[in-house]
């Protein structure tokens, strides 16, 4: 009876906290919070975890003398590691974190381990139960009819379709993907590093472009780098991905230009024309024009910024819809591929599920919804 009442209370609390999934444009630099994914996704995840459990252990858990206590921190970390390794196979990009460990009432040899599961940008906490020696793990799912209904293995196409539904993305023959960043914003760089492999994978099958937020937060160097990348897109479009991949890791524009075979003089000529057309230097010199008196304007994509109410770096737009996407190549690929009416074969390729690092540099980092 204790188990049923705890589970009933947990479901009631979850129902109160649930809110509709929707994508909104950020209005100012800030960190966004989590939203709950639809119930069936996390139920399916819980079922998959249950199917993958090492063993079912019950005998000594109800008795007063059972296995030795390995410690709540050790058991909690072991549960998280186990779930992460098993769930990642069917749910690329999933993240499992420890939310808390406590003794389970009336079961003296058992811990209740609360884990925070994040998938496709949404987070929910789920309970698992482990013997105190850390050797046995099981879960209390709830209504058996729901378990049976959700127990069919989820396929990548089903997950992707659900993502499009959540984000409100309208499908098209050739999706349009616009990613607004600042070239020196750590979080813009993080998203750019996640997007570039998808641009390479899909090639011209989707219209994918890096665009610029309409104001500058990182000084003259950001204006200079925005200009360089914008002109490479214009004059050397086939070399943009290689250049951007180099710059986001090394942060050295001159070396990257040389490495990918771009003529600096040609870029300088383009930048001069760009500066004249959009009054970039003029606006930078006139502080009275700056946003809130603090941020110089950069109007190369000002109309598109206004169209989507862009208010931070990064802002991602797919088929005209502002969306929130996790910052790993695989997560970006899934969001883009779900926008195809008929996804190309390239969408079956699994990219890295590791979140890109924030800022200049290589390697993986922690996923975040932070913006500049």
N, C-alpha and C positions, 0 to 999 in steps of 0.2 A: 504493500500500500504506500510505503514511503516513496518508492520509485515512481509510482503513478502520479502521486501528488506533485512531486518535484518536476516531473516531465510536463504535467498539465500547466503548472505555474510558468515554466520556461516558455511553453508555446504561447501562453497568454501575453507574457512580457514581450515576446518577439512580435506578436501581432500589433501591439501598441506602438512599437518602434518602427514598423515597416512603413515605407513611403514609396510613391511611384518613382520609377527610374526615368530620369529625363536628363538631357544634355543642355547645358547653358553656357553662354560665353562669359568668361571672367570679366568683371568690370574694373578690377584693380589688382595690382600684384598681391597675391595671397595664396595660402595653402587651402586646397579644397578638402572636404571631408568625405567620408565613405558613405555609400548607399548600399542597401541590401539588394542582392540579386534575387530573381524570382525563386520561389520556394523549391520548384522542381529541380533546379540546377544543383542546389546544395543538398537536396535529398538524394539525388543521383550520386553526388560525390560521397555522401555518407555511406550509401549502399556499397559503392565501389570499395571504399575503405574497409567496410565490414567483410566483404568477400575476400579481401586480401589479408585479413588478420592471421597472425601466426598460429594461434590455437585458441580453443575455448576453455576457460579455466573457471571452475565454480566450486569444487569441493571445499578447499580450505578457506575460501573467502567468507564463508558464512560462519566459520568457527573462530574461536578466540586464539588459537595457535596456528599460525600460518607461516608464510615465507618471511625471510628477513627483509627489513626495510632498507632499500637502497638510497632513500632520500627523495623528497619531492622534486628537487631540481634535476637530479639525475634521471628520474623516471619521466618527468615532463620533457626534457630534451630528447630522450630516447623515443618517446611517442611522436614528437614533431618530426624527427629525422625519418622515422619509419613511414609516416603518412606522406611526407614530402616526396620521398623516393617512389612510393607506389602510385600516388595520384598524378605525378608529373607525366607518366606514360600516356594516360588518356586525356589529361587536361594540360597541354603545354602552356607554360607561363604561370601556373598556379603557385601560390605562395602560402606556406603554412607557418604560423608563428604561435608561440606559447602565450596564452592569455592568463593562465592561472592554474594552480594545483591545490586541491584541498582534500581532506579526508572525506570519504563518502559515508554518510550516516548509516548505522546498523551493519556496516560491512567493514570490520576493523582492519582487514588486510587489503583494502582497495582505495585507490586514489581516484577522484574525479578530475580529469584533465581537460580544461577548456582550451580549445585551440581556435585561433583566428585564421580563417581561410579566405584568401583574396583571389578572385578569379575574374578576368575580364574587367578589371577596375572596380569590382564590387566586393564587399567584405561581409562576412557573417561568422559569428562564433558558434561552434558546435561542441557538444560534450563527448568525451571518450572516457573509458574506464580501464584502469591498469592495476594489476597486482603490484603490491609495494616492492616486490623484488625486481620489477621491471621486465618480467619474462612473459607475461600474458596480457593481452589487450582485447577488449571487446567494446561493443557499442550498443546502446539502447536506442533503437530507431523510432519506435512509436507504432502507429497504426499499420497492421500487416498489409492491408489493401494498398496503402500508399507505397509500402516497400516493394510489393510485387509489381505495381505499376511502374515504379521508377527503376527497377532492377535491370532492365535491358541496357546493355552497354551503349554509352553515348559515342557517336562517331564524330570526327572532325567537322563534317558538313552540318550535322545537327547543332553542334556548338556554335559554329560560325553563323548559321541562320538565326539562332537565338540572339547572338550578339547584335546582328543588324536590327532585329526587332526591338531590342532594348534601346539601341541608340537612335532609332527612328530614321535610319538611312534608307533612302529610296534607291532602288537598284537601277543600273543603266548599262548599256552595252560597253561603254568605255568610261569607267569612273573618273571623276575629277577629285584630286586630293591636293589641298592647299594647306601648308604648314607655316604659320606665321611665327617667326622667332626674332631675337636680337642676336647678332653673331657672337657676342661675348657674354650672353646670359647663360649661366651654368645649366639651367633647366632647358633652355632652348637648344643648347649644344647636346644635351642628353637626348632630346627628342630627335634632333637632326641625325645623331649617330644611330638611332633606332630606325629612322626612315630610309637612310641611304642604301642599306642592303635590300630593302624592298623595291626601291627604284631600280637597282641593278637586276633583281630577279624578274620583275615584270616588264622592264624596258618600256617600249611605247604602247603596251597594252592598256596602260592607265595613264591619264594625264596627271603626273605628280610634280609638284613644284614647291620649292622653298621660297617663301616670301618674307617681307620685313615688316615688323611692327612699326607703327607710324611715329614712334618717338624713340629717343636714344637714352639709355640709362648708364652707359659705360664709357662715356667720353669720346674723344676724337678717334681713338683706335677702333671703336665700333663703327663709326661712320666710314672709316677707311676700309674696313673689312667688308661691310655691307656693300660698298661700291665695287670692290674687287669681285666679290662673288656674283653680284648682279651683272657685271660686265662679262664675266666668264660664261654665264648662262646665255648672254646675248651673242657673244662673238665666238666662243668655243663651247657650244652646248654639249658636245660629245665628251668633253673633258671635265665637265663640272663635277660629276660624282667622284672621279679620281682626286680632283683638287680638294673638294670638301672633305673627303675621307682622310686625306693627308692633314689638312688644317685642323680638323676637330681633334686629332690626336697630338699633333706637334705644336700647333699654334704659331707656326713660322710661315708667313705668307710667301716671302721671297723664295725660301727653299722649296715650298710646295709648287710654286709657279714653275721653277726650274725643273723639278722632278717630273712633272706631267707634260712638259714641253709647251708652255704658254709664253708667248712673247710679251714681256712687260710693257714695251712701248705701245703695243696695240691696246693693251688694257688701259694704259694711261690716257690714250686718246678717247677711248670710250668713256672713261670716268669724267673727263672734262665736259663731254657732251651731256652726260647724265647730270652733272652738277648744274649746268646751265638750265636744263629742262625742268629740274625740280627744285632749283634754288637752294641746294643743300648747304653750301658754304654760307650763303647769305642768311639763311634762317639760323644757322649755328652761331653766326656773329651777332644776331639781334636777339638778345635774351628776352625782350618784351614779347616775342612770339612763342616762347617755350611753353610747353604744357605745364600748367600749374606753376610757372616760373622756374621750374627745376629741370625739365627734360626737353632737349632740342627736338624739333620736329624732323621727321625723315619721311617725305611724302611720296616715295617711289610707288608704294602700293596703298596710298591713302584711301582711294575709292573702295578698294576691297576691304580695308580695315573698317570703314564706315558701314559697308554692306553687312558685315558679320558682327559688328559691335566688338571688335577685337580690343581686349583690355589687358593683355599679358602675353608673355613669351614662356612656353609655346601655346599657340591656339591652333587646333587641328580642325579642318573643315573637309568633310567627305560628301560629295554630291550636294553641296550647298548647305549641309547640316553641321553645325558646330558640335563636336563630340569630344568625349574624354576617353583616351586610349592609354593603356599601360605602355611604358617606354622600353619595350623590348622589340627586336625585329619581328619575332613571331606574332606578338600581339598586334603590331601595326599591320602585318601581312593579313592576319585574319580579318581585321576591320576593313581593309581595302578589298580583300577578295569577296567578302560578303556583299559588297556593293556592285559586283558584276551580275548582270542578268544570267550570263553563262560563264562561270569562272573558267579561266584558261588552265591548262595542265600545270603550269608553274605554281598554282595555288596549293597543289598537293605537296610541294616542297616544304619541309619543316626547317625553319630558321632558328637562330639562337633564342632560347626562352629567357636568357639572362638580361636583366635591365641594363641598359648602357650606363656608364658612369656619368655623373654630372660634371660639367666644366670641360676644359681642355684635358686630354689624356685618354689612354686606352683602358681596356679592362671593363669589368662589370661593376655595377653599383646597386644601390638600393632604389627600388621603384618609388616614385613619389608623384604627387599631383601638384607640387610646388611650381610657382611661376615667378618671373621677374616682372 
